[in-house]
Amino acid sequence: MFGVFGTAAYHFTISPLGPGKATLISNAYVVNGAVLAVWILKERLTAAKLIGNVVAFAGLVMLIGLSPRDLSIVTGYELLALLGAFMAAATVIVIRQLTRTESSVADSSRMLWRSYLKVSTSRSTPRCAGTMKVGGTI
């Protein structure tokens, strides 16, 4: 559910914020994920990871070409985009925790997908008992 809201928030904010600013805020989920992992999963945030997150965020700002003035304006749309980024980060945290505790999650999803493919491809068109000649009988 977190991922659905995060994605919806991103798409909802593209038009009012512009694609650059909406993408920058949305991609902040990486930094938010690191913060949430420290808080929720009790992971250690090493200096290298902290520096990496700062450099990644600065790189996004430079790639998008936003000015400091653009980043200083905060409206409800920016807050919505930031909330969406936190929801996306929460999705990453949930998936990370599931892979630690539930080793069969990936296997189960593969098994369900294979079952779906078998069912959807095994449906065949009904066959007629006989064929009909043009102008003739069965």
Secondary structure, 3 states (H helix, E strand, C coil): CHHHHHHHHHHHHHHHHCHHHHHHHHCCHHHHHHHHHHHHCCCCCCHHHHHHHHHHHHHHHHHHCCCHHHHHCCCHHHHHHHHHHHHHHHHHHHHHHHHHHCCCHHHHHHHHHHHHHHHHHHCCCCCCCCCCCCCCCC
